[in-house]
Structure formats: C-alpha cells, structure tokens
Amino acid sequence: MFTAINTKFAQTTLAIAATVVVGIAIASAPASAKGGRQVQTQDYKFKKAMHGYEGHASGGYYCSYIRIPKRVCRGSYCKVRGWTLRQECR
C-alpha cells in the first residue's frame, strides 16, 4: 500500500513537471511558432485622402487604417502634396 501511494505521488509530480516544462517552452517560442498571427502592414500612396477597409477580413484578421499627409514645407508655409494610406491587419 505504501508503494502504491509513492508511485501515485511520483506520477502526479512527473505529470505536473512535464506540464510546466511544456508551458514554459510554448510561452518562450516566437509568435510564428505558436501559430499566432503577425501584423501585416501595407502602404498605399494617393494624391487625395482615401479611406481604407476597417473591420474583419478573411483569416480572422482585423484591419484598420490611418491616413498620413505628405507635407511639403517652404519656410513656415506647408502644403499637403499627397497622402499615404497605411493599412494594418492583426
């Protein structure tokens, strides 16, 4: 009876230790190895301000965008000469 309890304790301890080791290995792996998604960024250049797609896309990604003005300055005078639309999907 004493050996059965020691064996059960040893098996439980071994199972917990193995679970902890696997958990640490997964937590320290890079996102691509975990099956996680990477941020995808794409820039588009336009002469006027445009809107991009914001919402859920295929593959479970969520996309959003920002509009960045391209300014040309001469002294203290600046004028917008174009726009960059930056789309990010996570």
Order of alpha helices (4+ residues) and beta strands (2+ residues): alpha-alpha-beta-beta-beta-beta
